[in-house]
Amino acid sequence: MKTVVVSDTSFRNLKIISILEQISSCQKKKKKMISILIDPDKATENQIDKLIGHPDFVNVDFVFVGGSLVTDGNMGHCIHLVKQRTQKPVVIFPGSPNQIDNQADGILLLSLISGRNSDLLIGRHVESSHKLKNSNLELLSTGYILLDGGRTTTVSYISNTTPIPQDKPDIAAATALAGCQIGHKLIYLDCGSGANKHASEKLIQCVQNEISVPLIVGGGIKTQYDAEKVFRAGADIVVVGNHLEKNPYFLSELVAAKHNC
């Protein structure tokens, strides 16, 4: 398992800790975190340069790399470009077993617990188990919950999964709780790339009230106000990808939201 070096100002030195330890430490301190999501099928080298070269990138905590499709070869090339430009932890956001690359620091081991697709609950994990065992990636067991973001997204189409309606926060909360009870170390609420709306405050609060593990929220976050609402409702990590692809300068608003919360 790889480790990452992070600055711990409370001890005035550098500590080598795992990605999960870093996330859990920030959660306990109520320190909000940001991850940008880079889709290897969409991001050009120039776009990656602009994003990582942005003055506010220093306030980003993680870089997630992945997507629902990802053409063969694009994943490795994209991770290589990112690792050349930053020491921030790079975490794979996988859409299939072939999206595993040892250049990254870790991988979100996603189980789509909001659906009933056995392939995405355990099947693909079986396919990739030996490859992951022989890697030195940190495995971040994550209960992945797909929410209705107001439109059909790539992830809902590819996964053949019906998202949880946002007016059913009790279902989302029970699903998250079950995910924790079977051992997931993170819960990820996602409306999907290009969603029209983000997870509602009520739904996030309901989920947060039921779990103790760190909560990741992504999809449909397009303004500083959106990010602040999501953070204040209970998200520990906010993930933005699609909107940053269109407007890299949104990173400044995202960072402002983090500091305001």
C-alpha positions in Angstrom: 0.0 0.0 0.0 1.3 3.4 -0.9 1.4 6.2 1.6 1.3 10.0 1.2 3.2 12.7 2.9 1.0 15.4 4.4 1.7 18.4 6.5 0.3 18.3 10.0 0.5 21.8 11.3 -0.6 20.7 14.8 2.6 18.8 15.2 4.7 21.1 13.0 6.2 18.3 11.0 5.6 15.9 8.2 3.9 12.6 8.8 3.6 9.7 6.4 0.0 8.4 6.5 -2.4 6.5 4.4 -5.1 8.2 2.3 -7.8 6.8 4.5 -6.0 8.1 7.6 -5.7 11.5 6.0 -9.4 11.6 5.2 -10.4 10.3 8.7 -8.1 12.8 10.4 -9.7 15.7 8.5 -13.2 14.4 9.3 -12.5 14.3 13.0 -11.1 17.9 12.9 -14.2 18.9 10.8 -11.9 20.1 8.1 -13.6 20.0 4.7 -11.8 18.5 1.7 -12.0 18.9 -2.1 -11.3 16.4 -4.8 -11.2 17.2 -8.5 -12.3 14.4 -10.9 -10.5 14.1 -14.2 -12.1 12.0 -16.9 -9.3 10.5 -19.1 -11.6 10.4 -22.1 -12.2 14.1 -22.0 -9.3 15.9 -20.4 -6.5 17.1 -22.7 -2.9 17.7 -21.6 -3.5 21.4 -21.9 -6.6 21.2 -19.7 -4.7 19.2 -17.0 -2.0 21.9 -17.1 -4.5 24.7 -16.6 -6.2 22.9 -13.7 -3.1 21.8 -11.8 -1.4 25.1 -12.6 -4.3 27.1 -11.2 -3.2 29.1 -8.1 -5.9 27.6 -6.0 -4.9 24.0 -6.8 -2.7 24.1 -3.7 -6.0 23.9 -1.7 -7.1 20.7 -3.5 -6.8 17.6 -1.3 -7.1 14.7 -3.9 -7.2 14.1 -7.6 -9.7 11.4 -8.7 -9.1 10.0 -12.1 -11.7 7.9 -14.0 -15.1 7.7 -15.6 -17.8 5.4 -16.8 -16.2 4.6 -20.1 -12.4 5.3 -20.4 -10.8 4.1 -23.6 -8.0 1.6 -23.1 -4.7 3.4 -22.6 -6.2 6.7 -21.6 -6.3 5.9 -17.9 -2.5 5.2 -17.6 -1.6 8.2 -19.8 -3.8 10.6 -17.8 -2.5 9.4 -14.4 1.1 9.8 -15.7 0.4 13.4 -16.8 -1.2 14.2 -13.4 1.6 12.5 -11.4 4.2 14.5 -13.4 2.6 17.7 -12.2 1.6 17.2 -8.6 2.3 15.3 -5.4 -1.3 15.4 -4.4 -2.7 11.8 -3.8 -4.1 10.4 -7.1 -7.0 8.1 -6.6 -8.6 5.9 -9.3 -12.4 6.3 -9.7 -13.0 3.1 -11.6 -15.7 2.3 -14.0 -14.5 -1.2 -14.8 -11.8 -3.8 -13.8 -9.5 -2.7 -16.5 -9.2 0.8 -15.0 -6.5 -0.2 -12.6 -3.1 1.4 -12.9 -0.3 1.1 -10.4 0.9 4.7 -11.1 -1.9 5.9 -8.8 -1.7 6.1 -5.1 -5.1 4.5 -4.3 -8.4 3.3 -5.7 -12.0 3.8 -4.6 -13.1 0.2 -4.4 -16.7 1.0 -5.3 -19.7 -1.2 -4.6 -22.9 0.2 -6.2 -25.0 -0.5 -3.1 -28.0 1.6 -4.3 -28.6 -0.8 -7.2 -29.3 -4.4 -7.5 -26.8 -5.1 -10.2 -24.7 -8.0 -8.8 -21.9 -7.3 -11.2 -21.3 -3.9 -9.6 -21.9 -5.1 -6.1 -19.3 -7.9 -6.2 -18.8 -9.4 -9.7 -16.2 -6.9 -11.0 -14.4 -7.0 -7.6 -13.9 -10.7 -8.1 -12.5 -10.0 -11.6 -10.0 -7.5 -10.4 -9.1 -9.1 -7.0 -5.8 -10.7 -8.0 -4.7 -7.7 -10.0 -5.4 -5.4 -7.0 -3.7 -7.9 -4.6 -0.5 -7.7 -6.7 -0.6 -3.9 -6.9 0.6 -1.4 -4.3 -2.6 0.7 -4.5 -4.3 1.6 -1.3 -7.8 0.0 -1.5 -10.5 2.4 -0.2 -13.7 0.3 0.3 -16.5 2.6 -0.7 -20.3 2.3 -0.7 -21.4 4.1 -3.8 -25.0 5.5 -3.9 -26.4 6.8 -7.1 -29.0 9.6 -6.7 -31.4 11.1 -9.2 -29.7 14.3 -10.5 -32.6 15.3 -12.8 -31.4 13.7 -16.0 -30.1 10.3 -17.2 -26.3 10.3 -16.6 -23.7 8.1 -18.2 -23.2 6.2 -14.9 -26.9 5.3 -14.5 -27.1 4.2 -18.2 -23.9 2.1 -18.2 -24.7 0.5 -14.8 -28.3 -0.2 -15.7 -29.2 1.2 -12.3 -32.2 3.3 -11.2 -31.0 6.2 -9.0 -32.5 6.7 -5.6 -35.1 9.6 -5.9 -34.1 12.6 -3.8 -37.5 12.8 -2.2 -36.7 9.4 -0.5 -33.9 10.4 1.9 -34.8 7.6 4.2 -33.9 5.0 1.6 -30.6 6.7 0.9 -29.8 6.9 4.6 -30.7 3.2 5.2 -28.6 2.2 2.2 -25.6 4.2 3.5 -26.1 2.6 7.0 -26.2 -0.8 5.5 -23.0 0.0 3.5 -21.2 0.9 6.8 -22.5 -2.2 8.5 -21.0 -4.5 5.9 -17.7 -2.8 6.2 -17.4 0.1 3.8 -14.9 2.8 5.0 -16.4 5.6 2.9 -19.8 6.5 1.6 -20.1 8.3 -1.8 -23.3 10.0 -2.8 -23.3 10.8 -6.5 -25.8 12.4 -8.9 -23.5 11.6 -11.8 -21.4 13.7 -14.2 -23.4 16.4 -15.8 -26.4 16.1 -13.4 -28.8 19.0 -13.4 -28.9 19.1 -9.6 -26.7 18.1 -6.7 -27.7 15.9 -3.7 -30.2 17.8 -1.6 -29.3 19.2 1.9 -32.1 17.1 3.5 -30.8 13.9 1.9 -27.2 14.6 2.9 -28.2 15.4 6.4 -30.3 12.2 6.7 -27.3 10.1 5.5 -24.8 11.9 7.7 -27.0 11.3 10.8 -26.9 7.5 10.2 -23.2 7.0 9.5 -19.8 7.7 11.2 -17.5 7.1 8.2 -16.4 10.0 5.9 -19.0 11.1 3.4 -18.1 12.0 -0.2 -20.6 14.0 -2.3 -20.4 14.7 -6.1 -22.4 15.5 -9.1 -24.4 18.6 -10.1 -22.3 21.1 -8.0 -21.9 24.2 -10.2 -21.6 27.2 -8.0 -19.9 28.3 -4.8 -23.3 28.3 -3.1 -24.0 24.7 -4.2 -20.7 23.6 -2.7 -21.3 25.5 0.6 -24.8 23.9 0.9 -23.3 20.5 0.4 -20.5 21.0 2.8 -22.8 22.4 5.5 -25.3 19.6 5.1 -22.6 17.1 6.1 -20.3 16.3 3.2 -16.7 15.7 4.2 -15.4 15.7 0.6 -16.9 17.5 -2.3 -16.0 16.2 -5.8 -16.3 18.3 -8.9 -15.4 17.2 -12.4 -17.7 18.0 -15.3 -18.1 21.7 -14.3 -14.3 22.2 -13.9 -13.8 20.7 -17.4 -16.0 23.6 -18.8 -14.7 26.3 -16.4 -11.3 25.7 -14.6 -11.7 29.0 -12.8 -14.6 27.5 -10.8 -11.8 26.0 -8.7 -11.5 29.4 -6.9 -15.2 29.3 -5.9 -14.9 25.7 -4.8 -11.9 26.6 -2.6 -13.8 29.6 -1.2 -16.7 27.3 -0.2 -14.3 24.9 1.5 -12.8 27.8 3.6 -16.2 29.2 4.4 -17.3 25.9 5.9 
